[in-house]
């Protein structure tokens, strides 16, 4: 992926740890080893850790899809990137054999702040400079606060993110009007007590009336805090992800 030119200052990108994790997607595909790397990037004066999971099938020079994963809100540690990928994203989507990256947010309120936007754009540039990324196969996903971020980056950067999966979260009200033909698959619990399903259905139906290719998958029996229960529904999006990337959905 070509490094995009932006007035963004990347002051530091230093490796602070590497390990190997043997994972398996929840759709029972073969076991795939992922190398876990943790790095730091400086945005303004903030040093931000982020995790990169690289499949053992990765070959430098061979364009590989990328998943950007945005974590939920609350009190999170500097290891949240590794934890979110290891415990949620990789078990669901590991069989895609993609590069996965998960930063820690700057602040705990929103992924839509100016500083977090600079973080995400800088991080995508950094990953593109150090790995062989297929620029037309970049997915952003997130849970809760991360879902709001996934909505945001899909709405504002459709040329950068070719697909989005917001899980158990709502968009900023200013973002849906910007969505035109972005590929979005929304996953939401029927019993979500923080963001009622009726709110999500209204947004999705409004976008569908505008011919936006958006899909809503409602998961029965799960509340907002039942994140582990969404691993299997997320794994079931693999054919849709592959299709959105122009690949055979059957793998």
N, C-alpha and C positions, 0 to 999 in steps of 0.2 A: 504494500500500500504506500503510495507516495506521501511523504510528509507534507501536510497542509501548512501554508504560510499564515500565521496569525501573530499578533502582537502579544505574545504570551511568554513570560520569562520562566524558564525551568532552571532553577538554581542548583538543584541537587537531585541526583538519581543514583543512590548507592545501595548495593546489595547488603542486607543485614542477616540473611539466613536462607538456606536451601535444604530441602528434604525431599524424600520421595514417598508418595502415598499410593497404595494400591487400591483403586476403587472399582466400583461396578455400578452401572446404571440400574435403576429399579425395574427396567423392562427385561432383566435377565439376560442381557447380551454378555459377551465374553468380558472377562476381567481386563481392565486397561490400567496401566500404571500412569500416574501423573506426578510430575516433579513439581513440588511446591516451592516457590521462591517468594521472599518478602523483600520489598524495596521501599525506598522513601523518595518522595518528591516534595519540593518546596514551592508553595504557592503564596505569593506575597511574603509574609514572615512565618507562615505556618508550615512545619514539617509534617507531612502526611504519609503514613504507611499504607502500602497497598500490596495485595497478594496476586501472584500470577501462577496459574496452574497450566502446565504444558504437558500434553499427552506424549507418551513414549513413541508414538508414531510420527511426531512432528519432525519435519526435515526443513532446515533453513534453505530458502530459495523456492520452496513449494508453498504456494499461497494457501493459507489455512483460515477458516472462519474464526471469528472472535465473538465472545460473549462478555458484555460488561454487566456485572451484577451489583445492584445497589441495595444496601442493607436497610433494615428497619430502624426506627427511632428508639430512644431510651439510653440508658447508661451502658455504653459498649467499650470494650477494651481495644488496645491497639492491634490485637490479633483478630478483630472482627472480620477482616477480609478472608483470612484463612478459614475461620470458623464457618462463615456463611457459605463459602465454596465447598468446604469439606462436608458439612452436615446437611446442606440443602441443594445447592445447584449441581454439584458433581454427581450425587446419587441419582438425580433425576435425568440429567442430560449428558452424563459422561460418555455414553456410547456414541455421541456425535463426534468425538475425537477433535475437539476444538480447543483453542486457547481461551482460558477464562481469566478475567481480571476483576478484582473487587477492592476498591479503595475504602478507607475509613472517611466518613464525611467530615467536613470542617464545620464544627458545631453540631448540635443534636436536633436542630429544628426542621430544616428542609434541605432537600437536594437541589431546590430551585433557586437558592441564593446565588448572588453574583460570584462569590468565592468558590462555591461548589461547582458552578458552571465552568469557571476557569480551571478548576481541578480536573473535571471530566475531559474537557477539550485538550488540556495539556497531557493528560494521561493517555488519551487515544493517540496523540502525536508521538509520545514516547514509545508506546507499544509498537506503533507502526515503524518507528525508526530502528527498533531492535529485533523485531520478529517479522516474518513474511506473512502479512495479513491480506486476506482477500477482501478488497475494499467494498465489494458488493454483497458480502456475507457477514454483516456486523449486526448483532442483536443486543438490545438493551432490555434487561428485566429487573424487577425489583419487588420487594415485599413491603407492604404498608407504606411508610414514608418513602421507601425505595420505589414503590409503584407510582407514587406521585412524580418521582424523578423520571421514571420510565416514560410516563405520559409526556412530561415536559420535554425531554430530549428528543422523543419521537416527533413532537409537534414543531419544535424549533430547529431541528437538524435532520430533516428527512433525507438529505443527501449523504449523511454520515451513518445513520442507523437505518438499515433496510428492513428491520422488523422490531417489534416491541411486545413484551409480555408483562403487563402490570398485574400484580397479584395482591388481592386484599387491600386495595387502596383507591383513593379518588384523585382525579386530576385537579390542578389549580383551575378555577373557573375560566381563567384567561386562555387556557391552552386548547380545549376542544375546537373553538372557532378557527384555529390555525391548521387543523388537521384536514387534509384533502384526500390523498390517495395512499397514505401510509398503511402498511400492513400491521395490524394490531390484534392480538389475541388476549382478551381479558379473562382472568380467572378470579372468581369471587365466591365466597361461602354464602349459602342461603341464609345461615343464621348469624352472619356478621353483625355484632351488636354495636360496633363503632361506626361502620359505614353501611347502612341498610342497603340491601340488594336492590330496592326500588330506586335508589339514587343512581346506582350504576346502570340499571336497565334503562333509565330515562336518557342518560348520556349516550349509551350505545345505540339506542333506537333513533335518537336524533341524528347521530353520525351515519347510521345506515340509510336514513332517508335522504342523506346527501351523497349516497353511493360510495361512502368510505368502506373499504374492504375490512371491516372490523367484525370480530367474532366474540361472543360472550359465552364462556363455559361456567355454569353454576355448579358448585360442589355442595352436595347435600350434607347436612349434619355437622358442619364445621363452623366454629366461631372465629373471631378475629385472631385470637391467640393460639389457634391450633395449627401453627406453621408446619409441623412435621406431617400433618395430614395432607398437605398440599404437594408433597414430593411426588406421589404417584400421579395426580392430575397434571403436574408439570411434565412428568416423563411422557405422558400421552400426547403432548404437543409436538413431539419429535417429527412426525410426518408433516405437520403444518410448517414447522421451522424449515425442514428440508425443501418443501415445496416453495416457500417464500424466498429461498435462496436459489431457486431454479434447479434443484436436484430432484432425483427420483424419491418420492416420499417413502418408498418401501426400503430405502437404504441399499 
